[in-house]
Amino acid sequence: MGSPLRAQEVAVPGLRARAWSVSGTPADCVKLALEELLPERPDIVLAGINCGPNLGTDVIYSGTVAAAAEGAFAGIPSIAVSTGSYEPSDYEPAARVAAQLAPMVASRGLPEGVALNVNVPDGFASGRVVITNLGIQTYSNIFERRVDPRGRTYYWLCGDPDSLQLGDGLDTDAIRNGAVSITPLKFDATDERTVDMLREWDIRL
């Protein structure tokens, strides 16, 4: 919030439209585009392609998903696209899936406040596309403790994927089985049942 954003117009080979490089986060890129840079409202927000999957609880931390969320908040159909591998052999499969899905989403729209989270297995040519729920992705050795030359401790975030929650209908299971996963995400995370429960507590401070 306290740092300036810088936008530089760039040339993209094969692209006739104007394009910008922005110094901020993916969400910053979308917000700045919508508020300042674009001459008119876009038909769709397409975030990514992210290098590595955004599965299950990873969506909480994902800049790619956050960019799609900004589009959804603005009432624009939005998609976050990620590769199923942290070392993808090629981005073409994910690009092809995005190119096929984007016109459909732009023309048909999505419910208010909803964005699609799409994960594409490495090397995907054709096959199953599964509409999924979020699973759970866990990690091991999340932080590596180090000491700098002045003797101060610091931590390097370096977790390795540990396990995937498996089960029919989960995004984690779809990717494990070589299918494209499409998960609709709604960004109102309020749990209504707990709201009702807490109201019965008669909390007074």
C-alpha positions in Angstrom: 0.0 0.0 0.0 2.9 2.3 0.6 4.9 1.6 -2.6 4.3 3.2 -6.0 3.2 1.1 -8.9 5.0 1.6 -12.2 3.4 0.7 -15.5 5.5 0.5 -18.7 4.0 0.0 -22.1 5.6 -3.0 -23.8 5.5 -4.7 -27.2 4.4 -8.3 -27.3 5.3 -10.2 -30.5 2.2 -11.1 -32.4 -0.1 -8.9 -30.2 -1.8 -6.0 -31.9 -3.4 -4.7 -28.7 -1.5 -2.4 -26.3 0.1 -4.1 -23.3 1.8 -3.0 -20.1 4.2 -4.4 -17.6 3.3 -3.5 -14.0 5.7 -3.5 -11.1 3.1 -4.8 -8.6 1.4 -8.1 -7.8 -1.0 -9.9 -10.1 -3.9 -8.3 -8.3 -2.3 -4.9 -8.6 -2.1 -5.5 -12.4 -5.8 -6.2 -12.6 -6.8 -3.2 -10.4 -4.6 -0.8 -12.3 -5.8 -2.1 -15.6 -9.4 -1.6 -14.7 -9.1 1.7 -13.0 -6.5 3.5 -15.1 -4.9 1.7 -18.1 -7.7 0.2 -20.2 -9.8 2.5 -22.4 -12.8 0.3 -21.8 -14.0 -2.5 -19.6 -12.6 -5.9 -20.7 -14.8 -8.9 -21.6 -12.7 -11.2 -19.4 -9.8 -11.4 -16.9 -7.4 -14.2 -17.6 -4.7 -14.6 -14.9 -1.6 -16.7 -15.4 -0.3 -19.0 -16.6 1.1 -19.7 -13.2 4.2 -22.0 -13.0 3.0 -24.8 -10.7 -0.5 -25.9 -9.5 -2.9 -23.9 -7.4 -4.8 -26.7 -5.8 -6.9 -27.0 -2.7 -5.8 -24.6 0.1 -3.0 -23.2 -2.1 -5.7 -20.8 -3.5 -5.5 -18.8 -0.2 -1.9 -17.8 -1.0 -2.0 -17.6 -4.8 -1.3 -14.3 -6.6 -2.8 -15.8 -9.8 -6.1 -16.6 -8.0 -6.0 -13.2 -6.3 -5.8 -11.5 -9.8 -8.9 -13.5 -10.9 -10.6 -12.5 -7.7 -10.1 -8.8 -8.5 -11.8 -9.4 -11.8 -14.7 -11.2 -10.1 -15.1 -8.4 -7.6 -15.5 -6.0 -10.5 -18.2 -8.2 -12.0 -16.0 -9.4 -14.9 -15.9 -13.2 -15.8 -12.4 -14.3 -14.6 -10.2 -17.3 -14.8 -7.0 -18.3 -13.1 -4.9 -20.8 -15.0 -2.0 -22.9 -13.7 0.3 -25.7 -14.8 0.0 -29.0 -13.0 3.8 -29.2 -12.6 6.3 -26.9 -11.0 8.6 -27.7 -13.9 6.3 -27.8 -16.9 7.8 -29.2 -20.0 5.6 -26.8 -22.1 3.1 -24.0 -21.4 1.2 -24.8 -24.6 -1.3 -27.3 -23.1 -2.3 -24.8 -20.4 -2.5 -22.0 -23.0 -4.6 -24.1 -25.3 -7.1 -24.9 -22.5 -7.3 -21.2 -21.5 -7.8 -20.2 -25.1 -10.7 -22.7 -25.5 -12.3 -21.8 -22.2 -12.0 -18.0 -22.3 -14.5 -17.3 -25.1 -17.0 -19.7 -23.5 -16.7 -17.9 -20.1 -16.8 -14.4 -21.7 -20.0 -15.2 -23.7 -21.9 -17.1 -21.0 -20.6 -15.3 -18.0 -20.3 -16.5 -14.4 -22.3 -15.9 -11.3 -21.6 -12.7 -9.4 -18.4 -13.0 -7.3 -17.3 -16.3 -8.8 -14.0 -17.0 -10.7 -12.7 -20.2 -12.2 -9.5 -21.9 -10.9 -8.1 -24.0 -13.7 -5.2 -26.5 -13.4 -3.8 -28.3 -16.4 -1.6 -31.4 -16.2 1.8 -31.2 -17.8 1.7 -32.6 -21.3 -2.1 -32.6 -21.5 -3.2 -33.2 -25.1 -6.8 -34.3 -24.7 -8.8 -36.1 -22.2 -11.0 -35.5 -19.2 -12.1 -32.1 -17.9 -13.4 -32.4 -14.4 -15.5 -29.8 -12.5 -14.1 -30.0 -9.0 -14.2 -29.0 -5.4 -11.1 -27.7 -3.6 -9.1 -30.4 -1.9 -6.3 -30.0 0.6 -2.6 -29.6 -0.3 -0.1 -30.0 2.5 3.7 -29.3 2.6 6.7 -30.6 4.5 9.9 -28.6 5.5 8.1 -25.3 4.8 10.8 -23.1 6.3 14.6 -23.4 6.2 16.3 -21.6 9.1 19.4 -19.7 8.2 21.8 -17.2 9.8 23.1 -14.1 7.9 26.7 -12.8 8.2 25.8 -10.6 11.1 24.4 -13.5 13.1 20.7 -12.7 12.6 18.3 -15.5 12.0 16.1 -15.5 8.9 13.8 -18.0 7.3 13.6 -19.1 3.6 10.2 -20.3 2.5 10.9 -23.5 0.6 8.2 -26.1 1.3 7.9 -29.2 -0.8 4.5 -30.7 -1.7 3.9 -33.4 0.9 0.5 -34.9 0.1 -2.7 -34.4 -1.8 -6.1 -35.0 -0.5 -7.6 -37.6 -2.7 -11.2 -38.3 -3.5 -13.7 -38.1 -6.4 -14.6 -34.6 -7.3 -11.5 -32.9 -5.8 -9.1 -30.8 -7.8 -6.1 -32.5 -6.2 -7.4 -35.9 -7.3 -8.2 -34.7 -10.9 -4.6 -33.5 -11.4 -3.2 -36.7 -10.0 -5.2 -38.6 -12.5 -4.2 -36.5 -15.5 -7.4 -34.5 -15.9 -7.9 -30.8 -16.3 -9.5 -29.4 -13.1 -11.9 -26.5 -13.1 -13.1 -25.2 -9.7 -15.5 -22.4 -9.3 -14.4 -20.2 -6.4 -16.7 -17.8 -4.5 -14.9 -15.2 -2.5 -17.5 -14.8 0.3 -15.8 -17.2 2.8 -18.4 -16.5 5.6 -19.7 -19.7 7.2 -23.4 -19.0 7.7 -23.9 -21.9 10.2 -21.2 -20.5 12.5 -22.7 -17.0 12.2 -26.0 -18.4 13.6 -24.1 -20.4 16.3 -22.1 -17.3 17.4 -25.2 -15.2 17.6 -26.5 -17.6 20.3 -23.5 -17.0 22.4 -24.7 -13.5 23.4 -21.1 -12.2 23.4 -20.8 -9.0 25.5 -17.4 -7.3 26.0 
